[in-house]
Amino acid sequence: MLEEFEIDPSDISSTSSLSDEELPSPTSSRSSGGRYNKSSSYSARMVRRAEAIVCYPGSSLVAVMVQAIAHRVNYVWVIQEDCSVVGIVTFANMLQVFRDQLESMMLGHFD
């Protein structure tokens, strides 16, 4: 979860030698030297997405894989027409089904 924090100027003594680079901010991170690096920011993975990526029980495997890749997600919710959740399909599940289908096609070809 992203956290926002504020610094009250009255809490900082006038003799303090803190610079802006040393104060923590939501978009800065600590470098190996212990100082905050303002050039880095929160990654896209830390930001919550507003909408769920969904498919239906009858959706094609390739269509669901393309949708997952296009939205850069590792899972897709499976829903009914009334929007009730039936389950979840992970990208690993999709790859396994793809491999199984390919393997059965290859074995059927050599019989």
Contacts in CASP RR format, 6 or more apart in sequence:
PFRMAT RR
TARGET T0000
AUTHOR 0000-0000-0000
METHOD contacts of the structure
MODEL  1
MLEEFEIDPSDISSTSSLSDEELPSPTSSRSSGGRYNKSSSYSARMVRRA
EAIVCYPGSSLVAVMVQAIAHRVNYVWVIQEDCSVVGIVTFANMLQVFRD
QLESMMLGHFD
2 26 0 8 1.000
2 42 0 8 1.000
2 46 0 8 1.000
2 47 0 8 1.000
3 26 0 8 1.000
4 26 0 8 1.000
5 24 0 8 1.000
5 26 0 8 1.000
7 23 0 8 1.000
12 18 0 8 1.000
21 35 0 8 1.000
21 36 0 8 1.000
21 38 0 8 1.000
22 35 0 8 1.000
22 36 0 8 1.000
23 36 0 8 1.000
24 36 0 8 1.000
25 36 0 8 1.000
25 38 0 8 1.000
26 42 0 8 1.000
27 38 0 8 1.000
27 40 0 8 1.000
27 41 0 8 1.000
27 42 0 8 1.000
28 36 0 8 1.000
28 37 0 8 1.000
28 38 0 8 1.000
28 40 0 8 1.000
29 36 0 8 1.000
29 37 0 8 1.000
29 40 0 8 1.000
30 36 0 8 1.000
30 37 0 8 1.000
31 37 0 8 1.000
44 72 0 8 1.000
49 73 0 8 1.000
52 77 0 8 1.000
53 67 0 8 1.000
53 68 0 8 1.000
53 71 0 8 1.000
53 73 0 8 1.000
53 75 0 8 1.000
53 76 0 8 1.000
53 77 0 8 1.000
54 76 0 8 1.000
54 77 0 8 1.000
54 78 0 8 1.000
54 79 0 8 1.000
55 63 0 8 1.000
55 64 0 8 1.000
55 67 0 8 1.000
55 76 0 8 1.000
55 77 0 8 1.000
55 78 0 8 1.000
55 79 0 8 1.000
55 89 0 8 1.000
56 78 0 8 1.000
56 79 0 8 1.000
56 80 0 8 1.000
56 81 0 8 1.000
57 78 0 8 1.000
57 80 0 8 1.000
57 86 0 8 1.000
61 94 0 8 1.000
61 97 0 8 1.000
61 98 0 8 1.000
61 101 0 8 1.000
64 76 0 8 1.000
64 89 0 8 1.000
64 94 0 8 1.000
65 91 0 8 1.000
65 94 0 8 1.000
65 98 0 8 1.000
67 76 0 8 1.000
68 74 0 8 1.000
68 75 0 8 1.000
68 76 0 8 1.000
68 91 0 8 1.000
68 94 0 8 1.000
73 91 0 8 1.000
74 90 0 8 1.000
74 91 0 8 1.000
74 92 0 8 1.000
75 88 0 8 1.000
75 89 0 8 1.000
75 90 0 8 1.000
75 91 0 8 1.000
76 88 0 8 1.000
76 89 0 8 1.000
77 85 0 8 1.000
77 87 0 8 1.000
77 88 0 8 1.000
78 85 0 8 1.000
78 86 0 8 1.000
78 87 0 8 1.000
78 88 0 8 1.000
78 89 0 8 1.000
79 85 0 8 1.000
79 86 0 8 1.000
80 86 0 8 1.000
END
